[in-house]
Amino acid sequence: MTSKKNDPVVNAAALSKKYKCDVKKIIQSWKKEKNDLEISQALGIDMLKILQIRQEISYLHEKERHRHLKKSRTGNFTITHKTW
């Protein structure tokens, strides 16, 4: 599965507006392999809010994955019925 840079699954601007914090910085920190506690202390964001953001991003990725799988499976079914 290839990832397109032009079509992100996560709309960071919308999440930033929803959670009133910079979600791009949080995502970049995760990519730098910082844990949630370090991010919370560095950015001054509540741990609960970081956990909610992580959960929502995971949900969006899982939803996109299922959509992609469903789309790829719809045209590839061949039913063979053998009577013995």
N, C-alpha and C positions, 0 to 999 in steps of 0.2 A: 504494500500500500504506500503510495507516495503522498507526501504532504505538500500542499500548495501554500506558498508564502503569501500570495495575493488574496487568498480566501480563508482567513483564519476562522476557526471554530468558535473561539472565545472573543467576544467584543469587549476589549479591555475598557474602552471609553464608557460603555453602558454600565459595566460592573463598577467602575470608579465612581460614577454618578450614584449608583445604587448604594454602595457601601461607604461613600464619602471618604475615600482614600485612594492613593495611587496604586492601582492594581498592576500596572506595568512594572513598577519597582518590586513588587512582591513576586511577580513571575520571574523577573531577572534574578532575584535573590534565590529562588528555588533552583533556577538553572545553575547558579553558582554553588549549589549544594549546601545552602544554609538551612538550618532547621527553623521551625516555626517560632521557637522561643527567641532565637537570635534575631529573627526578622521583627518580632514584636518589640524587642528592646531597642533595636536600631532605628526603627521607624516610628516608635511610639504608638503602635496600634494594639488594641486589645486582642488577646489570644483567641477569644471566641470569634471575633470578626475574621481573623485569619483562617480559622478552621472552617467557617462558613464559606469563605471565598474558595478555599481548597475543595470543599465538598461540591460547590456549584460548578466549578471548572471541571471536576471529575465527572459530574453528571452530564455536562455539555459534551465532553469528549465521548462518553459512553453512548449517549444519544446519537451522536454523529456516526459512531462506529456501527451501531445497529442499523441506522438508516443506510449506510453504505453496504452493509452485508445484505440487507433486504433487497436493495436495488440490484446488486450483483447476482442474486439468486433467482430473481423473477423470470428471466429469459432463458435460463440454462436448464430447466427441468425437461427431462425426457422420460416419459412413462413407458415402460415396456412391460407388457402383460403376457406372461407365458402360461399357457394352459398345458398341463402335463397329463 
